[in-house]
Amino acid sequence: MDKEKLSLLTELIKLARTDQQLRDEEFNFLYAIARQLEISDDEFKGLFEQYIEFTPPKNELDRIVQFQRLILVMNVDKSVSEEELLHVRNIGIRMGLQPNATNALLRLMGEYENGIIPPDKLISVFRSQHN
């Protein structure tokens, strides 16, 4: 299995567990992402017990997609804690994303239902930081 995919899902699981509990809607969302990434059920279950070293995507667009997943996981339970925000900011930095863009998106997510920022808006925020 692709270590990068497992690493990405591991980071999402860590984020979901930031508040010391994993709600059903978080688990279901993580499971849907695992299916999308073609991760088997056994591999998915194993990610809750093992450490996978973080390997950020090489492609910037893939890193942006992963950041969007982080925002979605953070908002799926309709409760965003300071610990979750800090965790997402730190992952953004570890992925090499522009901190000004990630902070702008974290502020912007409150303007959209369930924190779902439209993809075109998400991309435009990152593009604006390249100038």
C-alpha positions in Angstrom: 0.0 0.0 0.0 1.1 3.5 -0.7 2.7 4.9 2.5 1.8 8.4 1.5 -1.9 7.5 1.4 -1.7 5.7 4.8 0.2 8.7 6.2 -2.4 11.1 5.0 -5.2 9.1 6.6 -3.2 8.7 9.8 -3.0 12.5 10.1 -6.8 12.7 9.6 -7.3 10.1 12.3 -5.0 12.0 14.7 -7.0 15.2 14.0 -10.3 13.4 14.7 -8.9 12.1 18.0 -7.6 15.6 19.1 -10.6 16.0 21.5 -9.9 12.5 23.0 -13.0 11.0 21.4 -14.0 9.7 17.9 -17.6 10.4 17.1 -19.6 8.2 14.7 -19.7 11.0 12.1 -15.9 11.4 12.2 -15.4 7.6 11.9 -17.8 7.4 9.0 -16.1 10.3 7.2 -12.7 8.8 7.7 -13.9 5.5 6.4 -15.3 7.2 3.3 -11.9 8.8 2.7 -10.2 5.4 3.2 -12.5 4.0 0.5 -11.7 6.9 -1.8 -8.0 6.3 -1.3 -8.5 2.6 -1.9 -7.3 1.6 1.5 -8.6 -1.8 2.6 -10.8 -2.3 5.7 -8.0 -4.1 7.5 -5.4 -1.4 6.7 -7.9 1.3 7.8 -8.5 -0.4 11.2 -4.8 -0.9 11.7 -4.2 2.9 11.3 -5.9 3.4 14.7 -3.2 1.3 16.4 0.0 2.0 14.5 2.2 5.0 13.8 2.8 5.9 10.2 5.4 8.5 9.6 4.0 11.6 8.0 4.8 11.9 4.3 3.3 15.0 2.8 2.2 14.8 -0.9 4.8 16.0 -3.3 2.3 17.8 -5.5 1.0 21.2 -4.2 -2.5 20.5 -5.4 -2.5 17.2 -3.5 -1.4 19.0 -0.4 -4.2 21.5 -0.8 -6.7 18.6 -1.2 -5.3 17.1 2.0 -5.7 20.4 3.8 -9.3 20.6 2.6 -9.9 17.1 4.1 -8.4 18.3 7.4 -10.9 21.1 7.4 -13.8 18.7 6.6 -12.7 16.3 9.4 -12.4 19.1 11.8 -16.0 20.3 11.0 -17.8 17.0 10.6 -18.8 16.9 14.2 -19.9 20.6 14.1 -17.5 21.4 16.9 -14.1 23.0 16.4 -11.7 23.2 19.3 -8.5 25.3 19.7 -6.5 22.1 19.8 -7.9 21.1 16.4 -7.2 24.5 14.9 -3.6 24.3 16.2 -3.2 20.7 14.9 -4.4 21.8 11.4 -2.2 24.8 11.3 0.8 22.6 12.2 0.0 20.0 9.6 -0.3 22.8 7.0 3.2 24.0 7.9 4.6 20.4 7.8 3.0 20.1 4.3 4.8 23.2 3.2 1.6 25.2 2.7 1.7 29.0 3.0 0.7 29.9 6.6 -1.1 33.0 5.5 -3.3 31.0 3.2 -4.0 28.2 5.7 -4.9 30.8 8.4 -7.2 32.6 5.9 -9.0 29.4 5.1 -9.4 28.6 8.8 -11.1 32.0 9.3 -13.1 31.6 6.1 -14.5 28.1 6.9 -16.9 29.7 9.4 -18.7 31.5 6.5 -19.7 28.2 4.9 -22.2 25.5 6.0 -20.3 22.7 7.7 -17.0 24.5 7.0 -17.2 23.3 3.4 -15.2 25.9 1.5 -15.9 25.6 -2.3 -12.9 24.2 -4.2 -12.6 27.3 -6.4 -12.4 29.6 -3.3 -9.9 27.3 -1.7 -7.6 27.3 -4.7 -8.0 31.1 -5.1 -6.8 31.7 -1.5 -3.7 29.7 -2.1 -3.1 31.3 -5.5 -3.4 34.8 -3.9 -0.5 33.9 -1.6 1.8 33.1 -4.6 1.8 36.7 -5.8 
